[in-house]
Amino acid sequence: MEANHKALVTFGVTPDRPSTGFGYLELGNALEEGQETAKRVVRFREKPDAESATAFVADGPGKYLWNSACSCGAPRASSSWFIVTNPNWPRLFRASHRHRGEPASKDPEVLVAALPLSIEWLDIGSWPAYGELLPQDSSGNASLGETALVESSGLVAVSTEAGHLVACLGCEDLVVVHTPDATLVCPKARADELKKLYAVVAGKEGGKYR
């Protein structure tokens, strides 16, 4: 693979749960006989539904990894991939202009491989993952700002507005976030589905939400 100037290596993360918030790498055969580390990427599977995500995790990291979106490769290979991502790139990589519109994973001349990362992976774009970065009490509540959490467990409770208290009694496994603009309450298990809520909020008309 080192001698292949049209090889791209993308780094995968071993899933620890069936997340619908990540893209997945579907893996094929090992690149070299006798070693199982680097494998060919058969397909990029974008953020799946819950049933598919559960199936991917059940198949194991030898078949599916989370896509970290971190990749490396020789300039010749990388430029052809960048063009797919952003149509403005041909101005910078004119020599690779002929590859426009052809995804790297489907270009027979480009070898796309995956290597697993031996790191802890947190998607800090999700509230549960953000909670893992916050101080936690003995009941597993992660909090930031002014909060009062009584007989509650597994919460991510955040108040970003000075003087505004987030108070919870008898709550479990919720995300409760208050900002000056809005207050969010949802089950932690459904935090990956917030795009549904955003679609409603974006459709605000006359001060009301549909």
Secondary structure, DSSP 8 states (H G I E B T S, - for coil): -TT-TTEEEEEEE--SS--SSS-EEEEEEESSTT--SSEEEEEEE-S--HHHHHHHHHH-TTTEEEEEEEEEE-HHHHHHHHHHH-TTGGGT-GGGGGGTT--GGG-TT-EEEEEE--S----TTSHHHHHTTS-B-TT--EEESSEEEES-BS-EEEE-STT--EEEES-BSEEEEE-SS-EEEEEGGGGGGHHHHHHHHHT-BTTB--
